[in-house]
Amino acid sequence: MRSEIIVDKVSLQYYNGNETIPALADISFRIALGEFCAILGPSGCGKSTMINLIAGFITATSGFITVNGAPVSAPGPDRVVVAQDYSLFLWKTVRANVEFGLKARGLRAGERRAMAQKYLDLVHLIPFADNYPLELSGGMRQRVALARALAVEPACLLMDEPLAALDMQMRHYLQDELLAIWTQTRQTILLVTHDLDEALYLADCILVMAARPGHIRATFTVPFPRPRSPDLRLTDGFQALKREVAMSLYAAVAG
């Protein structure tokens, strides 16, 4: 359930008539097995595009992406995207939403129910298994989306601003939930976020992207030991690294 991600000199161009528009330029990085990595950067720098490339939804113009040594050429069950908009089936119950990917994999009804039960328990939603998404809060819907992604047991999770629409209290709660889940599964995670505190609190490493075209401007190692608790945000070490990464982000925005 863990996977190494290697991005090697990846560039992406779009074409508009006779005009070539560079979106990403010469991006290289490596995410180790079981590592939690975050991408920060200004809007339009290509963070979500990077997620889509690794997911196999789009293809790079040049360069290579491998997951566990296999070239990425199309979407695959080893990679699952958790997006901001939940993407739940509103006409299906919470349990049926979690079972959906398992049914596509050919698991029998009893196996699907057992797996759904396991991951709904992991996100503390067993009491709501027979409810429908519209009967849940935004934070609970995001937990359903996370349970559905985890249930197919992908080698890596690609998370594109999954907590962005939530209030601060719920966001902090789900950050702790995500850390607890990651501690149990040790899946490889790549998280796109605009929230500097979130990146520092969750990740082992941070990639700072800049735009025009999108490229990696800086890489930071997050040295804080695990397990982490909310009071980490108040420590001098956290605030010092936050200032350093913030200056890099400011330079990325300024160009």
N, C-alpha and C positions, 0 to 999 in steps of 0.2 A: 504493500500500500504506500510505498514511497518511491520517488522518482527524481533523478537528476535532470535538470533543464540546462541546456547549453545553447546560447544564442551567439552566433559567430558571424561578425561583420555583415549584419542584416541591414539592408536598405529597402525602402519602398517608395515607388513613384506612382503617381496618378497621371493620366493623360487626358487633356481637354483639347480636343482638336489637334492642332500642331504644337500645343503648349505642354511641356513636361513640368509637373508639380511635385517637387520632392517632399515626401511626408516624413520619412525616417532616413537617417544617414549613418551607416557604418556602426551599428550598435552591437556591442559584444558584452556578455556577462554570463556568469555561471551560478546556478542555484544548486547547492549540494543536496544530497538525500536528506529528507526530513527537515530542511531549512525553511524558515519563515522569512520571506523577503518582501519588502514594501517598495512601491514606486511612488515618488512624489514629483510634482512639476506643475507648471501653469497650464491652464486650459488650452487645448489645442496643440500640446507638445507631442501627442501620440501615445499617451499611457494606455488608453483603451485599445488603440490599434495594436499595441504590443501584446495585450491579452488575446486579441482576436487572431494574431499571427500564431501564437503558441497553441491556441485552441484548434487551429487548423481551419478557421472560418475564411481566412484570406491567405494569399500566398505572397511571400516576399519577392521583390524584383531581383534581389541578389543576396547572397549569403545563405547560411544554413541554420536551422533550428533542429535540435534533437532532444528527445525525451527518453531517458534510459537507453541512450545509444541509438534509438530508432529515429530516422528523419521524419519530421512532421510534414505530411502532405495532405492531410484531411482531418476532420474531427475524429476522435476516437474515445472509447470508454475509459481510457487511462487518464483523460483530462476532462474536468467538469467546471463549467463557469457558473459562478453565483453572482448575479447582477443586482443592481439597485432596485429594479422594478418587480422583484419577487417572481414574476412569470408563473404564477400558480393557475391551475385550472379551477375557475370559480364554481363550476358545477360538480366538482368532485370533493369528497370529504378530505380532511387532513390526511387520514390514513391512505386513501386512494391516491392522493397526490404523491405521497412518499413511495407507494408501491408502483407508480407508473413506470419508472425507469427499470425496475426489477422485472416487470411484466415484459417489457421490450427485450430484456435479456433472456427470456424464456423460463424464468423460475416458476415453479408451481405455486398454487394459491397458498398453501400452508407455509412454504418457504418465504413467500413475499410477506405474509402477515408477520412472521417471526422477525424478519429483517426490519420491517417497518416499526414493529414494536420496540426493537432494540434501539433504533436511532431516534424515535420519538421520546423514548425514555432519556436518551442522552441530552436532548434539548428541553427536557421537562415539559412535554406536551401530551403525555398519555391521557390526561383527563379530557383533552380536546380532540381526541382522535376522530370522533364522529361528527365534529363540527365542520362547517364550511368556511372557506377563507374570509368571506365577508362578515362573518361573525367574530373575527379575531382582530386584535389590535395590530398596528403596523409592525411592532416588534415581534409579536407572535407569528405573523406571516413570514417575517424574515427567518425566524427559527424553523418554520416548515420548509422553506426553500433550502436552508442549510441541511436539514435532516434528509431531504430528498437527494441532495447532492452527495451526502456522506453515505447514503444507503447503497449506492452502486459501487462503493469502495474504490474510488479512483485513486490512481497513484499520486495525482496532484490536484489541488484546488486552485482555480484561477478566479480571484475575487475582484470584481469591478465596482468599487464604491458601494459595497453591500449595506453599509450602515448610514449612508449620507442623508437619508430622508428622516432619520429619527432624532428625537430631542436628546439633549446632552445626557440626561439621566439614563434613558434607555440605551443610548449608544455606549455609555460606560459599562452598563450591565452586560450588554451583549459582547463587548470586548472581553470581559472576564469569562463569559461563557465560551467564547471562541478559543481563548487560551486554555481553558479546562479541556475542551474537546481535542485541541491540538496536542496537549500533554498525553492524552490517551491514545490518539491515533498516530501521531508523529508523521502525518502526511506532509508532503512538500506543498507549501502555500506561497503564491504570489498575489499580493494585495495591492490594488491601485487605490489610492486615497488622496484627498486634498488636506487631510487633517494631520498636521505634523505631530501632535501629541499621540494620536492613534498609531502612527507609524513607529514612533519611539517606544511606545508601550508594548506593542505586539511583536515587533520584528527582531530578527537577528542581524539583518543588514538592510540598508536603505539605498536605493538608486535615485538620484536626483536627475530629472530630465529637463532639458531646455528645448526651445522650439526654433523653427525657421532654419533648416528642418529639424525634426525631433532627433535628439542625440543624448547620450549619457554625459552629464556634466561633471558629476562627482559620485563617489561611492563611499558610504559610511558603514563601519562596523558598529553595532549596538552592543556595548559590553556588559549590560546589566544582567546579573545572574537570574536564573529561573529557579523556582516559580516567582512570578512578579505579583505585586499587590498594588492597590490604588495609591498608597502613599509614596510609591516610587516617583510619581509626578512632582512631588514636593521637594525632592532631594536636590542638593547642589549639583550632583553629577548629571542628573536628568536635565536640569535647567541649562547647564553649561553646554551639553551636547545639542540641546534645542536651539540655543543661540547660534552655534556653529552651522547646523543644518539650515536654519532660517536665513543666515547670510548667503549660503549657497543658493537657496531658493530665490532670494531677492535678486541675486546676480543673474539667475536663470530667466527671471521675468524681465529684467532690465535689458537682457541680451548682451 
